[in-house]
Structure formats: C-alpha cells, structure tokens
Amino acid sequence: MGGGVVGLSCAFELQKRGHQAIVLEIGRCGGQASGAAAGMLAPYSENVEGPDDFFRLCRESLELYPSWRDEVRKVSGRAFEYTGSGSLYIAYHEADRLALEGRRLWQNEHGSGGIVLEGDELFRQEPMLSREVKAALYTPEESHVYAPDYVLALEHACRLTGVQIYEQLGKVSVEEWRSDLIVTSQDGRSFTGDRLVVCSGAWAQELEEVFGIRIPVYPIRGQICAYEAEVKPVQHMVFCNQGYLVAKTNGTLVCGASEDVAGFDTSVTERGIERLRKWNKQAFPFLAEQEPFHRWAGLRPSTQDGFPLLGPLQESAGRVVMAAGHYRNGILLSPVTAQVVADYIDKGGRLPAFAPERFTT
Ligand SMILES: Cc1cc2nc3c(=O)[nH]c(=O)nc-3n(C[C@H](O)[C@H](O)[C@H](O)COP(=O)(O)OP(=O)(O)OC[C@H]3O[C@@H](n4cnc5c(N)ncnc54)[C@H](O)[C@@H]3O)c2cc1C
C-alpha cells in the first residue's frame, strides 16, 4: 500500500528476490512526500545528538546506497543525479564550535571522516559563504540524489522487473487481514496476497481502527523552494539549525524546509518561504538579490518518537508488515527499509526499536 519511495523500494527488492509484488497507490507514484524531497543522504547532519538506533539505520542505508543506486540505474535504464558533495554544518557563534567538535568526536567513531573547518580553509572550500560563519563541521561521506528522478527510476525498475503497479485508485481499504488478506479500491476491485506491506507515509494513521493499534504518524508539512543558479555557487550541502541548501546539477539551488503542523494541506505560504529566504541570505549573502523561481511543499510522515514503524504486526502473525513514518529521511532510508522488509518476509526476525506495536503495549 503506497507508491512513494518506501513502497517502490520494497516492491523492487521483493520482486528481485522472486516474489510477485503489487503496488497499490491512491494517486500517482511519487506524487507525495517522495517527489517533494531535497534528496539529501545525510545521516550525520540529520542526527546531531548521538549514535542511537535511528542513526545506525540511517548510516547503514547510506552504505547500501552506491550498490542500490547502480542496480536501480541499471535495471531502469534511467540515470538520476547522485552527487557526493559532502556537507557543511555551519555555526555563527564561537560557543557553537564546541558543539560541532563534540559531534565530530562521536561521528568519527561511527564512520565519518568529519573535520571542523574555520577561517581561510572554510572559505576556500565554500567561497560564497557569509564571513559571519565562524566554523563548520565538514562531513565528506554525505551525498544527495535528485529525488524526483530517483523515484521515477525506481518506478521504472519496478515495472521492468514485473511489479504490477495500480495507480489513481482513489481509495484503498483493508477489508480483511486476520485470516486472509483482502484490499479493495474505490472502483470495487479487490486485491489479495500473502503479505501486506503498509507504506502509506503520512496517511498510515488511517489504519489505526482497522488494526486496532495506535499508529501515531502525523503529517508535518515541509515548504521548500529553489533558486536558479547559472554557475554552481554552493559546493556542499550546507546545513544550519534553520534548514539546508543543496545545489543540483540541473542548475538549481534547493533550499528547505519548514516544519509546519498544517494537517494534510500542501499549500505554500508567503510566510513559510519568507522565513527560508531570511536565513538563506544570512548564510549566502548573494541570495539577497534573488527570488526563488519554484516553491513547493510535501508532507513528511513524522512519528511520536521520531523512529519509523518498521516490521510485522504481531497480531497478524506477520501477514501485515509496516514500513511508514520515515519523517525527514525516507529517501536516505529507502534501501535499508527495502532490505529489512524483504529480509523479514524471507527469513523472519524483528527490529525491536522500530516495532509498530511499541505505542500500544
Ligand atoms: C520538503 C521535504 C524535503 C525532504 N527532504 C528529504 C531529504 O533531503 N532526504 C530524505 O531522506 N528525506 C527527505 N524528506 C522526507 C521524505 O520525503 C519522506 O520521508 C519519504 O518521502 C517518505 O516516503 P513514503 O513512501 O513513506 O511516503 P510518500 O512519498 O508520501 O508516499 C506514500 C504514498 O502512499 C499513498 N497512500 C496513502 N494512503 C494510501 C492507501 N490507503 N492506499 C494506497 N496508497 C496510499 C500516498 O498517495 C503516497 O503516494 C523530505 C520531505 C519533504 C516534504
């Protein structure tokens, strides 16, 4: 259920392993959060507190990316941007330098070759950066994809390996899951199978009543914009505590993103974009002269504890598997999610930290 990056990745992996996968999508594949994402693969910049289970999952996924990318490209026959730019997490105050140093220490122990840059070296690496920036944590391993193209390539890879994809279904409901699996669409068709993998992103909570468990997944709107950039003005992904900037090879500079509680409303507001513009020009003064040419928004599937719901519903005797609630990191987590889901279906096993029933018991 769900044709975003998570559903397509699971379907692709399962199909490769000899299963027959069917994707049921109420709208268009990639038409929600996955197509709106900035595409950053940034486990270190996204996890600043310490090495918890979520960080480990993110890091494992980053490691899987190069071979996963090659496979998706090869099978789909479609190229998509994957840029190993590295990232800079910037700080404006001397006092914040200590926090960067603390992060560098634990992240170095977990696979990052990060270093703290300052002064001439920092501005040599990122020449257009504001001279107000005092230091930055440079993480060479972090990279990014162009999410809309990546999701399209995944969809093609699915189709070409024999995944059946049904789109524009309007409404998809689970009719039966305790003994058999029956899922119906608005036009009266019914679908059945041995397993149901729930990948409905920010809409996963709709299944609370059906499964009789708490599924605290909520939509958090991300407003995001892009500037046109003739010469690549920003060399790395640049993060600060307000957001990020990332230059794409198609000549755009993507800048995100707000975190709004706005229900399922995906509209873009003047206020939301203005806030992004304010910190953008603080980080890169040349942006004061520019207007974003493209603005959009998507709904991140956030969860109560910040961890995704990943694994079987015990009540269903493993017939129903959840893969939802990837919040800010679903593009990054797509390969590892596909692997965890397919491994569970093939071999069993669970990841207790991500157990879907953890909010109920
Ligand atoms: C502005 C923004 C920037 C982001 N940047 C990044 C980033 O840089 N890096 C990163 O890793 N992540 C990023 N994310 C997060 C990432 O986009 C999400 O975590 C990821 O897309 C979630 O994927 P998904 O497949 O679970 O959800 P979605 O892409 O939302 O897909 C869920 C699909 O399920 C469908 N659906 C819903 N209900 C049903 C139903 N009952 N039956 C069938 N289908 C159903 C929906 O129509 C939808 O297509 C960003 C998100 C936003 C909004």
The ligand as an SDF file (V2000), in Angstrom:
LIG
                    3D

 53 58  0  0  0  0  0  0  0  0999 V2000
   10.1940   19.2610    1.7280 C   0  0  0  0  0  0  0  0  0  0  0  0
   10.7320   17.9130    2.0530 C   0  0  0  0  0  0  0  0  0  0  0  0
   12.0920   17.6680    1.9730 C   0  0  0  0  0  0  0  0  0  0  0  0
   12.5940   16.4080    2.2740 C   0  0  0  0  0  0  0  0  0  0  0  0
   13.9300   16.1780    2.1260 N   0  0  0  0  0  0  0  0  0  0  0  0
   14.4280   14.9400    2.3650 C   0  0  0  0  0  0  0  0  0  0  0  0
   15.7930   14.6780    2.1680 C   0  0  0  0  0  0  0  0  0  0  0  0
   16.5610   15.5680    1.7770 O   0  0  0  0  0  0  0  0  0  0  0  0
   16.2620   13.4140    2.4110 N   0  0  0  0  0  0  0  0  0  0  0  0
   15.4450   12.4130    2.8320 C   0  0  0  0  0  0  0  0  0  0  0  0
   15.9220   11.2960    3.0410 O   0  0  0  0  0  0  0  0  0  0  0  0
   14.1230   12.6370    3.0190 N   0  0  0  0  0  0  0  0  0  0  0  0
   13.6020   13.8770    2.8160 C   0  0  0  0  0  0  0  0  0  0  0  0
   12.2840   14.1300    3.0270 N   0  0  0  0  0  0  0  0  0  0  0  0
   11.4550   13.0860    3.6390 C   0  0  0  0  0  0  0  0  0  0  0  0
   10.9960   12.0790    2.6000 C   0  0  0  0  0  0  0  0  0  0  0  0
   10.4180   12.7500    1.5170 O   0  0  0  0  0  0  0  0  0  0  0  0
    9.9930   11.1220    3.2330 C   0  0  0  0  0  0  0  0  0  0  0  0
   10.4950   10.5590    4.4210 O   0  0  0  0  0  0  0  0  0  0  0  0
    9.6690    9.9810    2.2560 C   0  0  0  0  0  0  0  0  0  0  0  0
    9.2960   10.5070    1.0110 O   0  0  0  0  0  0  0  0  0  0  0  0
    8.5710    9.0940    2.8010 C   0  0  0  0  0  0  0  0  0  0  0  0
    8.2810    8.1680    1.8100 O   0  0  0  0  0  0  0  0  0  0  0  0
    6.9200    7.3510    1.8220 P   0  0  0  0  0  0  0  0  0  0  0  0
    6.9410    6.4830    0.6420 O   0  0  0  0  0  0  0  0  0  0  0  0
    6.7400    6.7740    3.1770 O   0  0  0  0  0  0  0  0  0  0  0  0
    5.8030    8.4960    1.7230 O   0  0  0  0  0  0  0  0  0  0  0  0
    5.1240    9.1920    0.4480 P   0  0  0  0  0  0  0  0  0  0  0  0
    6.1000    9.5890   -0.5650 O   0  0  0  0  0  0  0  0  0  0  0  0
    4.2210   10.2590    0.9850 O   0  0  0  0  0  0  0  0  0  0  0  0
    4.2740    8.0130   -0.1570 O   0  0  0  0  0  0  0  0  0  0  0  0
    3.1540    7.4720    0.4770 C   0  0  0  0  0  0  0  0  0  0  0  0
    2.1840    7.1320   -0.6290 C   0  0  0  0  0  0  0  0  0  0  0  0
    1.1040    6.3880   -0.0930 O   0  0  0  0  0  0  0  0  0  0  0  0
   -0.0770    6.7590   -0.7750 C   0  0  0  0  0  0  0  0  0  0  0  0
   -1.2000    6.3450    0.0550 N   0  0  0  0  0  0  0  0  0  0  0  0
   -1.7120    6.9300    1.1630 C   0  0  0  0  0  0  0  0  0  0  0  0
   -2.7120    6.2080    1.6580 N   0  0  0  0  0  0  0  0  0  0  0  0
   -2.8540    5.1170    0.8520 C   0  0  0  0  0  0  0  0  0  0  0  0
   -3.7120    3.9990    0.8490 C   0  0  0  0  0  0  0  0  0  0  0  0
   -4.6680    3.8170    1.7740 N   0  0  0  0  0  0  0  0  0  0  0  0
   -3.5610    3.0780   -0.1200 N   0  0  0  0  0  0  0  0  0  0  0  0
   -2.6270    3.2300   -1.0950 C   0  0  0  0  0  0  0  0  0  0  0  0
   -1.7850    4.2960   -1.1460 N   0  0  0  0  0  0  0  0  0  0  0  0
   -1.8820    5.2130   -0.1770 C   0  0  0  0  0  0  0  0  0  0  0  0
    0.0830    8.2590   -0.9680 C   0  0  0  0  0  0  0  0  0  0  0  0
   -0.7340    8.7170   -2.0270 O   0  0  0  0  0  0  0  0  0  0  0  0
    1.5690    8.3770   -1.2630 C   0  0  0  0  0  0  0  0  0  0  0  0
    1.8600    8.3630   -2.6360 O   0  0  0  0  0  0  0  0  0  0  0  0
   11.7330   15.3740    2.7030 C   0  0  0  0  0  0  0  0  0  0  0  0
   10.3580   15.6140    2.7610 C   0  0  0  0  0  0  0  0  0  0  0  0
    9.8670   16.8590    2.4350 C   0  0  0  0  0  0  0  0  0  0  0  0
    8.3710   17.0870    2.4800 C   0  0  0  0  0  0  0  0  0  0  0  0
  1  2  1  0
  2  3  1  0
  2 52  2  0
  3  4  2  0
  4  5  1  0
  4 50  1  0
  5  6  2  0
  6  7  1  0
  6 13  1  0
  7  8  2  0
  7  9  1  0
  9 10  1  0
 10 11  2  0
 10 12  1  0
 12 13  2  0
 13 14  1  0
 14 15  1  0
 14 50  1  0
 15 16  1  0
 16 17  1  0
 16 18  1  0
 18 19  1  0
 18 20  1  0
 20 21  1  0
 20 22  1  0
 22 23  1  0
 23 24  1  0
 24 25  2  0
 24 26  1  0
 24 27  1  0
 27 28  1  0
 28 29  2  0
 28 30  1  0
 28 31  1  0
 31 32  1  0
 32 33  1  0
 33 34  1  0
 33 48  1  0
 34 35  1  0
 35 36  1  0
 35 46  1  0
 36 37  1  0
 36 45  1  0
 37 38  2  0
 38 39  1  0
 39 40  1  0
 39 45  2  0
 40 41  1  0
 40 42  2  0
 42 43  1  0
 43 44  2  0
 44 45  1  0
 46 47  1  0
 46 48  1  0
 48 49  1  0
 50 51  2  0
 51 52  1  0
 52 53  1  0
M  END
$$$$
